Amino acid sequence: MWTRAFRNITGVVEPAVNRLPTGSEVDAWRSFLRAHARLVRVLESELVAEHPLSLGGYDVLVQLAEAPERRLRMAELADAVLLSRSGVTRLVDRLEVAGMVTRERFTGDGRGVVAVLTTKGVDTLRQAARTHLGGVVRHFIDHFDAKELAEFGELCARLADS
């Protein structure tokens, strides 16, 4: 079925890939995408409802909290949260307006800017972490036994590292 759909869309009988996925492989891929989308939606809605903080904003606060001196160059922050530089700039803009992050010039480089976690950002993160991590347990961890969770983590690490 997938092969037939590919041919119908592209008009190509032999695609430029080694092979096309089987039906069960496509089913697994789609299940992964649906699960990811559902988890992100649920976790985001819980954070927004309880703390007016997006999942992306939460991630920025976590990355800054874990960084030396609670500060990161904007480019490093963009890489850490998997956003474009313009995307992280807009997100940090919102967090700065909310008083959770400030920007400072990077010492030794007049062009460089660092994002710095504020005391309000730390307090917000502490409160939001309870909501977020509780949601991770309810909506993700509780659906697996310890062995399944370890295997799933290894499989995802393999994907992330490839």
C-alpha atoms as one frame of an Amber mdcrd trajectory, in Angstrom:
protein
   0.000   0.000   0.000   2.744   2.501   0.928   4.666   1.619  -2.236   1.538
   2.069  -4.345   0.842   5.452  -2.715   4.442   6.525  -3.343   4.134   5.562
  -7.007   0.808   7.397  -7.291   2.275  10.571  -5.789   5.633  10.599  -7.554
   5.007   8.590 -10.707   8.274   6.830  -9.881   8.393   3.045  -9.846  11.926
   2.766  -8.452  12.541   5.539  -5.919  16.003   6.941  -5.289  16.062   5.273
  -1.854  17.279   1.787  -1.081  13.790   0.667  -0.168  10.425   1.926   0.924
   9.052   1.124   4.371   6.669  -1.785   4.751   3.113  -1.234   5.895   3.931
  -2.237   9.463   6.994   0.050   9.440   4.844   2.978   8.323   2.310   2.070
  11.030   5.083   2.170  13.658   6.302   5.531  12.354   2.798   7.015  12.405
   2.173   5.670  15.912   5.382   7.331  17.070   4.325  10.650  15.501   0.817
  10.473  17.005   2.193   9.594  20.454   4.735  12.415  20.324   2.144  14.958
  19.179  -0.321  13.849  21.870   2.278  13.989  24.654   3.498  17.424  23.607
  -0.078  18.761  23.407  -1.039  17.399  26.834   2.153  18.482  28.605   1.985
  21.936  27.010  -1.676  22.439  27.942  -0.967  21.508  31.569   1.925  23.981
  31.802  -0.014  26.785  30.136  -3.078  26.190  32.313  -1.173  26.178  35.613
   1.789  28.489  34.998   1.177  30.472  31.764   4.414  28.904  30.453   4.834
  27.074  27.159   6.748  23.818  26.879   9.402  25.698  24.889   9.632  28.326
  27.629   9.970  25.585  30.231  12.781  24.030  28.196  14.620  27.366  28.012
  14.361  27.770  31.787  15.655  24.205  32.327  18.611  24.743  29.986  19.543
  27.983  31.729  19.129  26.441  35.196  21.534  23.650  34.246  24.106  25.973
  32.630  27.145  27.355  34.481  26.144  30.558  36.284  22.636  30.039  34.858
  23.598  31.715  31.595  24.055  30.668  27.973  24.938  32.451  24.767  21.873
  32.754  22.586  23.357  30.464  19.915  24.116  27.787  22.528  20.605  28.133
  23.904  19.111  27.736  20.421  21.110  24.528  19.932  20.134  23.212  23.362
  16.387  23.713  22.829  16.443  22.719  19.159  15.086  26.022  17.892  16.347
  28.366  15.245  18.183  31.430  16.472  15.231  33.615  15.543  12.850  31.208
  17.298  14.836  31.273  20.524  15.135  35.048  20.289  11.338  35.420  20.161
  10.913  32.946  23.028  13.517  34.716  25.172  11.784  38.020  24.335   8.582
  36.691  25.927  10.415  35.259  28.939  12.245  38.561  29.393   8.970  40.525
  29.358   7.680  38.099  32.021  10.791  38.765  34.138  12.110  35.191  33.995
  15.174  35.879  31.832  17.437  38.847  31.188  19.941  39.470  28.440  23.488
  40.633  29.021  26.465  41.337  26.810  28.909  38.454  26.678  32.148  39.385
  28.436  34.993  39.725  25.939  32.733  39.889  22.874  30.738  43.072  22.355
  28.531  41.368  19.770  27.644  38.346  21.868  24.552  38.193  24.050  23.789
  35.739  26.832  20.436  34.815  28.301  20.479  34.754  32.096  17.939  33.055
  34.349  16.471  35.447  36.925  15.270  34.678  40.438  11.692  34.841  39.124
  12.681  32.366  36.404  14.078  29.972  39.012  10.901  30.273  41.091   8.701
  29.733  38.028  10.753  26.727  37.001  10.467  25.168  40.474   6.684  25.472
  40.385   6.322  24.426  36.746   8.616  21.413  37.230   6.087  19.815  39.578
   3.381  20.138  36.933   5.577  19.061  34.039   7.316  16.135  35.713   4.020
  14.947  37.187   2.613  14.997  33.656   5.620  13.084  32.338   4.923  10.374
  34.916   1.161  10.220  34.244   1.205  10.512  30.467   4.432   8.657  29.637
   6.251   6.706  32.346   3.160   5.051  33.831   2.450   3.401  30.461   5.593
   1.243  30.599   7.209  -1.162  33.006  10.847  -0.558  33.952  12.225  -2.907
  31.290  10.103  -1.383  28.515  11.060   2.118  29.585  14.774   1.280  29.572
  14.488  -0.301  26.128  12.473   2.637  24.801  15.082   5.047  26.144  17.866
   3.085  24.437  15.960   3.050  21.147  15.314   6.783  21.284  18.971   7.442
  22.169  19.962   5.437  19.100  17.740   7.656  16.950  19.022  10.839  18.579
  22.654   9.824  18.147  22.407   8.681  14.513
